[in-house]
Amino acid sequence: MKEGRPSVTAQRVAMRRAAHQLLDDPKVFDDPVALRIIGKESASALRADPRQFETTALSPYLRAFVAARNRYAEDELALGLRRGVHQYVILGAGLDTFAYRNPHPEGVLRVFEVDHPATQTWKRARLEEVGITFPADLTFAPVDFETQTLAEGLRSAGYDPGKCTFFSWLGVTEYLSTEVVMATLRFISSAPSGSGVVFDYMISPSLLTPAQRSRFDALARRVAAAGEPWQAFFDPGLLTRDLRAMGFRYVEDKGPEEINARYFMSRKDGLRVGSLSHVISAHV
Ligand SMILES: C[S@@+](CC[C@H](N)C(=O)[O-])C[C@H]1O[C@@H](n2cnc3c(N)ncnc32)[C@H](O)[C@@H]1O
């Protein structure tokens, strides 16, 4: 991210979630706050022309992936609640809207939004601008993953390390160093039994086919130009092995075939995810 500036990709991802609400039927991820959170001007522009941010052939695949990973995280959170989850930590929250449409009964789930301080300040201003009030069970925890530990940031926000916790970490790992990603996963693995995480990651470029590699390079150039270059990539088999070694008892890695089979079957519009990223659900 550019020094002292909010994440540009956080707004872009939120635009894709908002576009999904307008363009795709049936919706994979139903988010009634998605249009408000992008800001009044962007929302009017998107309503006037829902395809205006669909600038390349890759756009529908990216929109599908953003919708699917949010849906998967919230599906797994719901399962986590049955395992006794009481806290939900949204890492690199960007313009995630879960806290403002939380479907679970009041008092069941304490929500923490963790994000880079610059992005979080910008989000809070956006929430005020569009008239979304902060729910009582939400706490903001400003943390720069590259310079602060998650443990410190969460502790000062009132996180209880003794409670079963679910973490989501969507669209963030690729922007961090491998060391920071692994340290964060180790921290999550130390949470009480039943705690879990859903996160997505980019496949190592060396494992991609030439066609995938050219799509990867095109996207990598775009995020680098926005000042948020990709840094961390993983081999699915090795990452699963490392998660198990950290103490995650259950690890499920979903590639494009599994994601498409689960969320995009029998659609008439052909919407589906592409092949550059995977999603993992793991719990201890
Ligand atoms: C592509 S956005 C994804 C936002 C959100 N998870 C979503 O899916 O809409 C990337 C997020 O990672 C956060 N991020 C990037 N680098 C970070 C860092 N060093 N520390 C904390 N957050 C960071 C950005 O602030 C931004 O919110």
Ligand as a Chemical Component Dictionary entry (heavy atoms), coordinates in Angstrom:
data_LIG
# 
_chem_comp.id                   LIG 
_chem_comp.type                 NON-POLYMER 
_chem_comp.pdbx_formal_charge   0 
_chem_comp.three_letter_code    LIG 
# 
loop_
_chem_comp_atom.comp_id 
_chem_comp_atom.atom_id 
_chem_comp_atom.alt_atom_id 
_chem_comp_atom.type_symbol 
_chem_comp_atom.charge 
_chem_comp_atom.model_Cartn_x 
_chem_comp_atom.model_Cartn_y 
_chem_comp_atom.model_Cartn_z 
_chem_comp_atom.pdbx_ordinal 
LIG C1  C1  C 0  -7.980  -6.213 -1.732 1  
LIG S1  S1  S 1  -8.380  -5.463 -0.202 2  
LIG C2  C2  C 0  -9.495  -6.678 0.460  3  
LIG C3  C3  C 0  -10.439 -6.083 1.461  4  
LIG C4  C4  C 0  -11.509 -7.009 2.022  5  
LIG N1  N1  N 0  -10.960 -8.140 2.701  6  
LIG C5  C5  C 0  -12.477 -7.440 0.958  7  
LIG O1  O1  O 0  -12.441 -8.618 0.560  8  
LIG O2  O2  O -1 -13.260 -6.605 0.515  9  
LIG C6  C6  C 0  -6.874  -5.691 0.719  10 
LIG C7  C7  C 0  -6.963  -5.273 2.176  11 
LIG O3  O3  O 0  -5.725  -5.630 2.820  12 
LIG C8  C8  C 0  -5.357  -4.580 3.668  13 
LIG N2  N2  N 0  -3.903  -4.597 3.843  14 
LIG C9  C9  C 0  -2.947  -4.599 2.885  15 
LIG N3  N3  N 0  -1.721  -4.548 3.458  16 
LIG C10 C10 C 0  -1.921  -4.500 4.795  17 
LIG C11 C11 C 0  -1.065  -4.421 5.933  18 
LIG N4  N4  N 0  0.263   -4.363 5.791  19 
LIG N5  N5  N 0  -1.627  -4.388 7.168  20 
LIG C12 C12 C 0  -2.972  -4.426 7.318  21 
LIG N6  N6  N 0  -3.831  -4.507 6.283  22 
LIG C13 C13 C 0  -3.315  -4.533 5.045  23 
LIG C14 C14 C 0  -5.824  -3.320 2.960  24 
LIG O4  O4  O 0  -5.924  -2.226 3.862  25 
LIG C15 C15 C 0  -7.156  -3.772 2.400  26 
LIG O5  O5  O 0  -8.206  -3.552 3.298  27 
# 
loop_
_chem_comp_bond.comp_id 
_chem_comp_bond.atom_id_1 
_chem_comp_bond.atom_id_2 
_chem_comp_bond.value_order 
_chem_comp_bond.pdbx_ordinal 
LIG C1  S1  SING 1  
LIG S1  C2  SING 2  
LIG S1  C6  SING 3  
LIG C2  C3  SING 4  
LIG C3  C4  SING 5  
LIG C4  N1  SING 6  
LIG C4  C5  SING 7  
LIG C5  O1  DOUB 8  
LIG C5  O2  SING 9  
LIG C6  C7  SING 10 
LIG C7  O3  SING 11 
LIG C7  C15 SING 12 
LIG O3  C8  SING 13 
LIG C8  N2  SING 14 
LIG C8  C14 SING 15 
LIG N2  C9  SING 16 
LIG N2  C13 SING 17 
LIG C9  N3  DOUB 18 
LIG N3  C10 SING 19 
LIG C10 C11 SING 20 
LIG C10 C13 DOUB 21 
LIG C11 N4  SING 22 
LIG C11 N5  DOUB 23 
LIG N5  C12 SING 24 
LIG C12 N6  DOUB 25 
LIG N6  C13 SING 26 
LIG C14 O4  SING 27 
LIG C14 C15 SING 28 
LIG C15 O5  SING 29 
# 
